[in-house]
Amino acid sequence: MKGGLVQSPLPDTAAKWMTDAQWLSAIREYVDEKERAWLHDRVLGGARELARALEKRANEEPERFARLMLTLPEDANEHYFEAVVMGLHEGEVPPDLLRQVVERAHERPGRPHGRWLPQIIASHGDHDLPIALLDVVSWYAKEYPEPAEELWRQDAGGQGPYYGGDPYTYGINSVRGSGARAIARLIAQDQRYWENFSAVVERMVVDPSIAVRTCVAHACTQALRYDRGTAIALFLRLCDAEDDLLGAHPVEEFLHYTARAELGQVWPILERMLASGVAKAREAGARQATLAALSDEAARALAEKAICGDSETRKGAAEVLSHNVFVAPDRGYCE
């Protein structure tokens, strides 16, 4: 008997030619995700592994398998619902059929598909999405109870903290964080989505989770496309939190787009970052303060704090100065 990668109980060659009726029969047969069949040369799995094959087929024929998902029995393993949802990422599906699939998945007991549904909806944002789908995204972004704790701060059992101690990595793997990123993606595509989600973003900037707020920063950045004043006001409220937030990449990204044009409004955030007890925040603040100083002499006081600061701020400043030495308006400043 051999171990190895657990395979689907049905080979890919068979799955490719299965009819809808055969898929439904297989789904009814393989209900246990822990099922294993130990053969002499391989290990066959159960519902989880068959669901991976189903996701692959849904990706290849999205409309067909979207309709199949609507006929799944109520007691089918949740992996099968998830497989079809994930298989529809950017697949060509009529908006009304997408709505039916999302509603079916959204109404499953315990609402277990919240990490994926907002992202799937956002991947179809180039269509005129119905309000019902946008409301589903809003619900997961605002109402879903997970995350309920800052897991990135907790020890993973001798291997350091979960998610490498990074709140953003945890945020993108959480349900509300996924909802926030989906909203950002939609806002980036069309102003009508900003008009729909602006009130949602206003609520999300005060989310109790630092991890989720790192993701909400993406939405603030995309809102700059349409209303810079409101976007900056929302960002400032977002930053009214512990300094771990300030070291997250999406926060630095927002400052990248505002520190030069609206220096006075984000000055307090940059100043706070340079003085932060969080190393990543100091380094990020130094990068953005120095970058602003290349084109705005008013920012040079902040940049000098970075250049004359500790190893993290000096590193951040050096990265910017060395990268821009040949292209900066004032080359002498870089040198």
C-alpha positions as CSV (number, residue, x, y, z in Angstrom):
1,M,0.0,0.0,0.0
2,K,1.3,3.5,-1.0
3,G,0.5,6.9,0.3
4,G,0.7,10.2,-1.6
5,L,-1.6,12.8,-3.0
6,V,-5.3,11.9,-2.3
7,Q,-7.0,11.8,-5.7
8,S,-10.6,12.2,-6.8
9,P,-12.6,9.0,-6.6
10,L,-13.4,9.6,-10.3
11,P,-10.6,10.0,-12.8
12,D,-10.4,13.3,-14.8
13,T,-11.0,11.3,-18.0
14,A,-14.3,10.2,-16.7
15,A,-15.3,13.5,-15.2
16,K,-14.8,15.2,-18.5
17,W,-17.6,13.2,-20.1
18,M,-20.1,12.9,-17.2
19,T,-23.6,14.0,-17.8
20,D,-25.5,16.2,-15.3
21,A,-27.4,13.1,-14.1
22,Q,-24.1,11.3,-13.5
23,W,-22.7,14.2,-11.6
24,L,-25.7,14.3,-9.3
25,S,-25.4,10.6,-8.8
26,A,-21.8,10.9,-7.8
27,I,-22.5,13.8,-5.5
28,R,-25.1,11.7,-3.7
29,E,-22.7,8.8,-3.5
30,Y,-19.7,10.7,-2.2
31,V,-20.9,12.6,0.8
32,D,-18.1,12.2,3.3
33,E,-15.1,14.5,2.8
34,K,-12.9,12.2,5.0
35,E,-13.6,9.1,2.9
36,R,-10.5,7.3,1.8
37,A,-9.9,4.2,-0.4
38,W,-6.4,2.8,-0.1
39,L,-5.4,1.1,-3.3
40,H,-2.0,-0.5,-4.0
41,D,-0.8,2.5,-6.1
42,R,-2.9,5.4,-5.0
43,V,-5.3,6.8,-2.4
44,L,-8.8,7.8,-3.5
45,G,-10.7,10.5,-1.5
46,G,-14.3,11.5,-1.1
47,A,-16.4,14.6,-1.4
48,R,-13.5,17.1,-1.1
49,E,-11.5,15.5,-3.9
50,L,-14.5,15.1,-6.2
51,A,-15.4,18.7,-5.5
52,R,-12.0,19.7,-6.9
53,A,-12.8,17.9,-10.1
54,L,-16.2,19.6,-10.2
55,E,-14.6,23.0,-9.8
56,K,-12.4,22.3,-12.8
57,R,-15.4,21.4,-14.9
58,A,-17.3,24.5,-13.7
59,N,-14.4,26.6,-14.8
60,E,-14.5,25.0,-18.2
61,E,-18.3,25.1,-18.7
62,P,-19.5,27.8,-16.2
63,E,-23.1,28.2,-17.4
64,R,-23.7,24.5,-17.5
65,F,-22.4,23.9,-14.0
66,A,-24.1,27.0,-12.6
67,R,-27.4,25.5,-13.7
68,L,-26.4,22.1,-12.2
69,M,-25.6,23.8,-8.9
70,L,-29.2,24.9,-8.7
71,T,-30.3,21.3,-8.7
72,L,-28.0,20.0,-6.0
73,P,-29.8,18.2,-3.2
74,E,-30.1,20.2,0.0
75,D,-28.1,17.7,1.9
76,A,-25.2,17.7,-0.5
77,N,-21.7,18.3,1.0
78,E,-20.9,22.0,1.1
79,H,-17.7,21.4,-0.9
80,Y,-19.8,20.9,-4.0
81,F,-21.6,24.2,-3.6
82,E,-18.2,25.9,-3.0
83,A,-16.7,24.2,-6.0
84,V,-19.2,25.6,-8.5
85,V,-19.0,29.0,-6.9
86,M,-15.2,29.1,-7.2
87,G,-15.4,27.7,-10.7
88,L,-17.4,30.7,-11.8
89,H,-14.6,33.2,-11.2
90,E,-14.7,35.4,-14.3
91,G,-16.6,32.7,-16.2
92,E,-19.2,33.8,-18.7
93,V,-22.5,33.4,-16.9
94,P,-25.7,35.4,-17.6
95,P,-26.3,37.9,-14.7
96,D,-29.6,36.4,-13.7
97,L,-28.1,32.9,-13.5
98,L,-25.2,34.3,-11.4
99,R,-27.8,35.9,-9.1
100,Q,-29.6,32.5,-8.6
101,V,-26.3,30.7,-7.9
102,V,-25.2,33.3,-5.4
103,E,-28.5,33.3,-3.7
104,R,-28.5,29.5,-3.4
105,A,-25.0,29.6,-1.9
106,H,-25.7,32.6,0.3
107,E,-28.7,30.9,1.9
108,R,-26.9,27.7,2.8
109,P,-27.1,26.9,6.6
110,G,-24.4,28.8,8.5
111,R,-23.5,30.8,5.3
112,P,-20.2,28.9,4.9
113,H,-19.3,30.4,1.5
114,G,-18.6,34.0,2.5
115,R,-14.9,34.0,1.7
116,W,-15.6,33.3,-2.0
117,L,-19.0,34.8,-2.9
118,P,-17.9,38.5,-2.7
119,Q,-14.9,37.8,-4.9
120,I,-16.9,35.8,-7.4
121,I,-19.5,38.6,-7.7
122,A,-16.7,41.2,-8.1
123,S,-15.1,39.2,-10.9
124,H,-18.3,39.9,-12.9
125,G,-18.4,43.6,-12.2
126,D,-18.0,44.5,-15.9
127,H,-21.7,43.4,-16.2
128,D,-24.6,45.5,-14.9
129,L,-24.9,43.6,-11.6
130,P,-28.3,43.6,-10.0
131,I,-28.6,45.3,-6.6
132,A,-29.4,41.9,-5.0
133,L,-25.8,40.8,-5.7
134,L,-24.3,44.0,-4.4
135,D,-26.3,43.5,-1.3
136,V,-24.8,40.1,-0.8
137,V,-21.3,41.6,-1.0
138,S,-22.3,44.3,1.5
139,W,-23.7,41.7,3.9
140,Y,-20.5,39.8,4.1
141,A,-18.4,42.9,4.4
142,K,-20.5,44.4,7.2
143,E,-22.4,41.6,9.0
144,Y,-20.4,38.4,9.0
145,P,-19.1,37.6,12.4
146,E,-15.7,36.4,11.3
147,P,-13.0,37.5,12.1
148,A,-13.9,37.7,15.7
149,E,-10.3,37.9,17.0
150,E,-6.9,39.1,15.8
151,L,-5.6,35.6,15.0
152,W,-2.4,37.0,13.4
153,R,-1.3,38.0,17.0
154,Q,-1.6,34.5,18.4
155,D,1.1,31.9,18.6
156,A,0.7,29.1,16.0
157,G,2.4,26.5,18.3
158,G,6.1,27.0,18.2
159,Q,6.2,28.3,14.7
160,G,5.6,32.0,15.4
161,P,2.3,33.8,15.1
162,Y,-0.4,32.8,12.6
163,Y,-0.1,34.4,9.2
164,G,3.5,35.4,10.0
165,G,2.1,38.1,12.4
166,D,0.8,40.1,9.4
167,P,-2.7,41.5,9.9
168,Y,-3.2,42.0,6.1
169,T,-2.5,38.4,5.3
170,Y,-5.0,37.4,7.9
171,G,-7.5,40.0,6.6
172,I,-7.5,38.8,3.0
173,N,-8.2,35.3,4.3
174,S,-11.1,36.4,6.5
175,V,-14.8,36.9,5.3
176,R,-15.2,40.6,6.1
177,G,-11.8,41.2,4.6
178,S,-12.8,39.4,1.5
179,G,-15.9,41.5,1.3
180,A,-13.9,44.7,1.6
181,R,-11.5,43.7,-1.2
182,A,-14.4,42.8,-3.4
183,I,-15.9,46.2,-2.8
184,A,-12.6,47.8,-3.7
185,R,-12.4,45.8,-6.9
186,L,-15.9,46.9,-7.9
187,I,-15.4,50.5,-7.0
188,A,-12.3,50.5,-9.3
189,Q,-14.4,49.3,-12.2
190,D,-17.2,51.9,-12.2
191,Q,-18.4,55.0,-10.4
192,R,-21.8,53.5,-10.0
193,Y,-20.3,51.0,-7.6
194,W,-18.8,53.7,-5.5
195,E,-22.2,55.4,-5.3
196,N,-23.7,52.0,-4.1
197,F,-21.0,51.2,-1.6
198,S,-19.9,54.5,-0.2
199,A,-22.1,54.2,2.9
200,V,-20.8,50.6,3.4
201,V,-17.2,51.8,3.3
202,E,-18.1,54.5,5.8
203,R,-19.2,51.8,8.2
204,M,-16.3,49.5,7.4
205,V,-13.6,52.1,8.2
206,V,-14.5,51.6,11.9
207,D,-14.5,47.8,11.8
208,P,-13.3,46.4,15.1
209,S,-10.7,44.2,13.4
210,I,-7.3,45.6,12.5
211,A,-7.0,42.8,9.9
212,V,-10.2,43.8,8.2
213,R,-9.3,47.5,8.2
214,T,-6.1,46.8,6.2
215,C,-8.4,45.5,3.5
216,V,-10.8,48.4,3.7
217,A,-7.8,50.7,2.9
218,H,-8.0,49.3,-0.6
219,A,-11.6,50.6,-0.9
220,C,-10.4,54.0,0.3
221,T,-7.7,54.1,-2.4
222,Q,-10.2,53.2,-5.2
223,A,-12.6,55.9,-3.9
224,L,-9.9,58.5,-4.7
225,R,-10.9,58.0,-8.4
226,Y,-14.3,59.8,-7.8
227,D,-14.2,61.8,-4.6
228,R,-10.8,62.5,-3.1
229,G,-12.1,64.6,-0.2
230,T,-14.4,61.8,1.0
231,A,-11.8,59.1,0.4
232,I,-9.2,61.0,2.6
233,A,-11.7,61.6,5.3
234,L,-12.6,57.9,5.4
235,F,-9.0,57.0,5.4
236,L,-8.2,59.2,8.4
237,R,-11.1,57.6,10.3
238,L,-9.7,54.2,9.3
239,C,-6.3,55.0,10.8
240,D,-7.8,55.8,14.2
241,A,-6.6,52.4,15.4
242,E,-3.5,50.7,16.7
243,D,-0.2,51.3,14.9
244,D,-0.1,47.8,13.5
245,L,-2.6,49.0,10.9
246,L,-0.1,51.7,9.7
247,G,2.5,49.1,8.7
248,A,0.1,47.3,6.2
249,H,0.8,47.6,2.5
250,P,-2.7,48.9,1.6
251,V,-2.3,51.9,4.0
252,E,1.1,52.7,2.4
253,E,-0.5,52.4,-1.0
254,F,-3.2,55.0,-0.1
255,L,-0.4,57.4,1.1
256,H,1.5,56.8,-2.1
257,Y,-1.4,58.4,-4.0
258,T,-2.1,61.2,-1.6
259,A,1.1,62.3,0.2
260,R,2.2,64.5,-2.6
261,A,-1.1,66.1,-3.7
262,E,-2.7,66.3,-0.3
263,L,0.3,66.4,2.0
264,G,-1.3,68.6,4.6
265,Q,-4.2,66.3,5.1
266,V,-2.1,63.1,5.6
267,W,0.8,64.8,7.4
268,P,-0.4,63.7,10.9
269,I,-0.5,60.0,9.7
270,L,3.0,60.2,8.2
271,E,4.3,61.9,11.4
272,R,2.7,59.2,13.5
273,M,4.2,56.5,11.4
274,L,7.7,57.9,11.7
275,A,7.3,57.9,15.5
276,S,5.5,54.5,15.7
277,G,6.7,51.6,17.8
278,V,5.9,49.3,14.9
279,A,8.9,48.9,12.7
280,K,6.9,48.3,9.5
281,A,5.0,51.5,10.1
282,R,8.2,53.5,10.5
283,E,9.7,52.1,7.4
284,A,6.6,52.7,5.3
285,G,6.1,56.2,6.6
286,A,9.8,57.0,5.8
287,R,9.3,55.8,2.2
288,Q,6.2,57.9,1.6
289,A,7.5,61.0,3.4
290,T,10.7,60.9,1.4
291,L,8.9,60.2,-1.9
292,A,6.7,63.3,-1.2
293,A,9.9,65.3,-0.5
294,L,11.2,64.7,-3.9
295,S,8.6,66.9,-5.5
296,D,7.4,69.0,-2.5
297,E,9.9,70.9,-0.3
298,A,7.2,71.2,2.4
299,A,7.6,67.4,3.0
300,R,11.4,67.7,3.6
301,A,11.0,68.3,7.3
302,L,9.3,64.9,7.5
303,A,11.9,63.3,5.2
304,E,14.7,64.6,7.4
305,K,13.2,62.9,10.4
306,A,13.3,59.6,8.4
307,I,16.9,60.2,7.1
308,C,18.1,61.0,10.6
309,G,16.0,58.4,12.4
310,D,16.6,54.8,13.3
311,S,17.5,51.9,11.0
312,E,14.0,51.3,9.8
313,T,13.3,54.9,8.8
314,R,16.8,55.3,7.2
315,K,16.2,52.1,5.3
316,G,12.9,53.4,4.0
317,A,14.3,56.7,3.0
318,A,17.4,55.1,1.3
319,E,15.2,52.9,-0.8
320,V,13.3,55.9,-2.2
321,L,16.4,58.1,-2.7
322,S,18.5,55.4,-4.4
323,H,15.6,54.4,-6.7
324,N,15.0,58.0,-7.8
325,V,18.5,59.5,-7.9
326,F,18.4,59.7,-11.8
327,V,14.8,60.8,-12.2
328,A,14.0,63.1,-9.3
329,P,13.3,66.8,-10.1
330,D,16.0,67.7,-7.6
331,R,18.7,65.1,-8.1
332,G,21.0,66.9,-5.7
333,Y,18.5,66.2,-2.9
334,C,18.8,62.5,-3.5
335,E,22.5,62.6,-3.6
